[in-house]
């Protein structure tokens, strides 16, 4: 139940932000749902799907403005090369934070 409430809260929060008005809200909603279901037992395939859903401009990187939830909360930790974006390898580091 907590995950459902969190997903709804994230989605509502995102819809109210001016910075995401040009974002595919379906992708954001799907990403929020997937993100809330991740655990330490999740697979790299699930992270890859999350990456695709968050990469709104299809530049093969997640910027801080594209990040949501625990990805946004841990952005600086995940950004191991400090280039202000996350590649798929860096996003996979999220699995280690879910323990």
C-alpha positions as a printed NumPy array, in Angstrom:
array([[  0.   ,   0.   ,   0.   ],
       [  2.88 ,   2.365,   0.802],
       [  4.294,   1.888,  -2.689],
       [  0.962,   2.735,  -4.316],
       [  0.615,   5.897,  -2.238],
       [  4.219,   6.853,  -3.006],
       [  3.679,   6.285,  -6.735],
       [  0.562,   8.445,  -6.719],
       [  2.306,  11.176,  -4.721],
       [  5.292,  11.223,  -7.078],
       [  3.047,  11.306, -10.127],
       [  0.913,  14.148,  -8.765],
       [  4.021,  16.068,  -7.783],
       [  5.534,  15.659, -11.202],
       [  2.378,  16.734, -13.004],
       [  2.322,  19.945, -11.006],
       [  5.903,  20.948, -11.897],
       [  6.443,  23.404, -14.74 ],
       [  9.729,  21.723, -15.684],
       [  8.025,  18.518, -16.783],
       [  5.233,  19.937, -18.945],
       [  6.954,  18.728, -22.113],
       [  7.616,  15.274, -20.677],
       [  5.691,  12.196, -21.713],
       [  3.586,  11.808, -18.578],
       [  2.833,   8.195, -19.402],
       [  6.557,   7.399, -19.268],
       [  6.954,   9.28 , -15.996],
       [  4.032,   7.399, -14.49 ],
       [  5.436,   4.072, -15.681],
       [  8.869,   5.007, -14.339],
       [  7.389,   5.936, -10.954],
       [  5.534,   2.629, -10.803],
       [  8.634,   0.642, -11.762],
       [ 10.816,   2.607,  -9.363],
       [  8.457,   1.913,  -6.477],
       [  8.597,  -1.812,  -7.217],
       [ 12.406,  -2.089,  -7.303],
       [ 14.203,  -4.001,  -4.58 ],
       [ 17.655,  -5.422,  -4.015],
       [ 16.436,  -8.479,  -5.972],
       [ 15.618,  -6.426,  -9.077],
       [ 17.341,  -7.16 , -12.356],
       [ 19.538,  -5.138, -14.659],
       [ 16.738,  -5.481, -17.234],
       [ 14.384,  -3.618, -14.88 ],
       [ 16.991,  -0.879, -14.438],
       [ 17.405,  -0.726, -18.223],
       [ 13.661,  -0.278, -18.618],
       [ 13.7  ,   2.437, -15.943],
       [ 16.563,   4.14 , -17.777],
       [ 14.575,   4.189, -21.016],
       [ 11.512,   5.59 , -19.273],
       [ 13.48 ,   8.35 , -17.54 ],
       [ 15.565,   9.364, -20.577],
       [ 12.904,  11.73 , -21.91 ],
       [ 15.083,  13.363, -24.559],
       [ 16.664,  10.08 , -25.703],
       [ 20.218,  11.326, -25.274],
       [ 21.336,   8.092, -23.55 ],
       [ 21.747,   9.908, -20.225],
       [ 19.567,  10.793, -17.257],
       [ 19.929,  14.427, -16.214],
       [ 18.972,  15.642, -12.761],
       [ 15.79 ,  17.144, -14.25 ],
       [ 14.8  ,  13.731, -15.659],
       [ 15.46 ,  11.886, -12.379],
       [ 12.608,  11.09 ,  -9.994],
       [ 12.213,   9.452,  -6.597],
       [ 15.2  ,   7.556,  -5.247],
       [ 17.132,   8.24 ,  -8.467],
       [ 16.837,  11.977,  -7.8  ],
       [ 17.501,  11.507,  -4.074],
       [ 20.726,   9.607,  -4.797],
       [ 21.723,  11.374,  -8.015],
       [ 25.094,  12.643,  -6.752],
       [ 25.998,   9.24 ,  -5.31 ],
       [ 25.074,   7.467,  -8.54 ],
       [ 26.894,  10.014, -10.742],
       [ 30.293,   8.394, -10.22 ],
       [ 32.03 ,  10.364, -12.978],
       [ 30.545,  13.693, -11.773],
       [ 29.365,  14.751, -15.226],
       [ 25.875,  15.753, -14.005],
       [ 24.192,  12.864, -15.816],
       [ 23.686,   9.158, -15.302],
       [ 24.484,   6.527, -17.883],
       [ 23.001,   3.032, -17.693],
       [ 25.997,   1.662, -15.781],
       [ 25.699,   4.387, -13.16 ],
       [ 21.943,   3.893, -12.833],
       [ 22.558,   0.191, -12.228],
       [ 24.291,   1.324,  -9.025],
       [ 20.806,   1.981,  -7.696],
       [ 20.45 ,  -1.754,  -7.082],
       [ 23.21 ,  -1.565,  -4.48 ],
       [ 21.409,   1.24 ,  -2.655],
       [ 18.16 ,  -0.727,  -2.353],
       [ 19.398,  -3.18 ,   0.271]])
